[in-house]
Amino acid sequence: MVTRKKSEDVTILTAQVMSEKGTTAAFIELVQIGGGSQTVTVDGVPEERVHPTSSIYHVRCISPDRMVPDQLISVDSYEEACELAVKYAQKMDEHADRVASLADDLKIDG
């Protein structure tokens, strides 16, 4: 399970989530949205407009198949991102077990 110390001085910007089987399952990244400023002319007078900023976390769920694109999900908090990434990692392991079982069933004695 994921634990995090509460601190006002620490912001986690990126994280890599591994499944129990050691496969990279997801990446978590803090993304800044918006910001900056723009100078516009209103009635001949230059005016600076400041654009609002915000941030979200992107969870990039890595596809186990290179022919299938990764899934990108946006969430508001690091805790939500961790929950989502851990759930995906667990699901990946479950599917890997099922695929291995199917491969064993396909073996032919010769």
C-alpha positions as CSV (number, residue, x, y, z in Angstrom):
1,M,0.0,0.0,0.0
2,V,1.1,3.6,-0.6
3,T,1.9,5.8,2.3
4,R,2.8,9.5,2.3
5,K,4.0,11.8,5.0
6,K,1.9,14.9,5.3
7,S,4.1,18.0,4.9
8,E,3.4,21.4,3.5
9,D,7.0,21.6,2.3
10,V,7.0,18.5,0.0
11,T,5.3,18.1,-3.3
12,I,5.7,14.9,-5.2
13,L,6.1,15.7,-8.9
14,T,6.5,12.2,-10.5
15,A,6.3,8.6,-9.4
16,Q,6.7,5.2,-11.1
17,V,4.4,2.4,-10.0
18,M,5.5,-1.2,-10.3
19,S,3.3,-4.3,-10.0
20,E,4.1,-7.1,-7.6
21,K,5.5,-9.0,-10.5
22,G,8.0,-6.2,-11.2
23,T,6.3,-4.8,-14.3
24,T,6.1,-1.0,-14.7
25,A,2.3,-0.4,-14.5
26,A,1.9,3.3,-14.4
27,F,3.6,6.7,-14.2
28,I,2.2,9.6,-12.1
29,E,3.1,13.2,-13.0
30,L,2.0,16.5,-11.6
31,V,1.1,18.8,-14.6
32,Q,0.7,22.5,-14.4
33,I,-2.1,23.9,-16.5
34,G,-2.4,27.5,-17.7
35,G,-0.4,30.4,-16.4
36,G,1.6,33.1,-18.0
37,S,0.5,36.5,-19.1
38,Q,-0.5,38.3,-22.2
39,T,-0.3,42.0,-23.2
40,V,-3.3,43.3,-25.1
41,T,-4.2,46.8,-26.2
42,V,-7.5,48.1,-25.0
43,D,-8.5,51.5,-26.4
44,G,-4.8,52.2,-27.3
45,V,-3.6,51.4,-23.8
46,P,-1.5,48.2,-23.2
47,E,-3.0,46.0,-20.5
48,E,-1.5,42.8,-19.1
49,R,-3.8,39.9,-18.5
50,V,-2.6,37.2,-16.2
51,H,-3.9,33.7,-17.0
52,P,-4.9,31.5,-14.0
53,T,-2.9,28.4,-13.2
54,S,-3.9,25.1,-11.7
55,S,-2.4,21.7,-11.4
56,I,-3.6,18.1,-11.8
57,Y,-2.0,14.7,-11.7
58,H,-1.8,12.5,-14.8
59,V,-1.8,8.8,-14.3
60,R,-0.4,7.1,-17.4
61,C,-1.4,3.4,-17.3
62,I,1.1,1.5,-19.3
63,S,-0.4,-1.0,-21.8
64,P,1.0,-4.5,-21.6
65,D,0.6,-4.7,-25.4
66,R,2.6,-2.3,-27.6
67,M,-0.2,-2.4,-30.2
68,V,-2.7,-0.9,-27.6
69,P,-2.1,2.7,-26.5
70,D,-1.5,3.6,-22.9
71,Q,-4.4,5.1,-21.0
72,L,-4.0,8.7,-19.6
73,I,-6.3,9.6,-16.7
74,S,-6.4,13.0,-14.9
75,V,-7.1,13.3,-11.2
76,D,-7.0,16.1,-8.7
77,S,-4.8,14.7,-5.9
78,Y,-1.7,12.6,-5.4
79,E,-3.7,10.2,-3.2
80,E,-6.2,9.6,-6.0
81,A,-3.4,9.1,-8.5
82,C,-1.8,6.5,-6.2
83,E,-5.0,4.6,-5.6
84,L,-5.7,4.5,-9.4
85,A,-2.2,3.4,-10.3
86,V,-2.1,0.7,-7.6
87,K,-5.5,-0.6,-8.7
88,Y,-4.2,-0.8,-12.3
89,A,-1.0,-2.6,-11.2
90,Q,-3.1,-5.2,-9.3
91,K,-5.4,-5.7,-12.3
92,M,-2.3,-6.1,-14.6
93,D,-1.0,-8.9,-12.3
94,E,-4.4,-10.7,-12.3
95,H,-4.6,-10.6,-16.1
96,A,-1.0,-11.8,-16.4
97,D,-1.9,-14.8,-14.2
98,R,-4.9,-15.6,-16.5
99,V,-2.8,-15.3,-19.7
100,A,-0.2,-17.7,-18.2
101,S,-2.9,-20.2,-17.3
102,L,-4.4,-20.0,-20.8
103,A,-0.9,-20.5,-22.3
104,D,-0.4,-23.6,-20.1
105,D,-3.8,-25.0,-21.3
106,L,-2.7,-24.6,-25.0
107,K,0.4,-26.9,-24.5
108,I,0.3,-30.1,-26.5
109,D,2.2,-33.2,-25.5
110,G,4.2,-34.5,-28.4
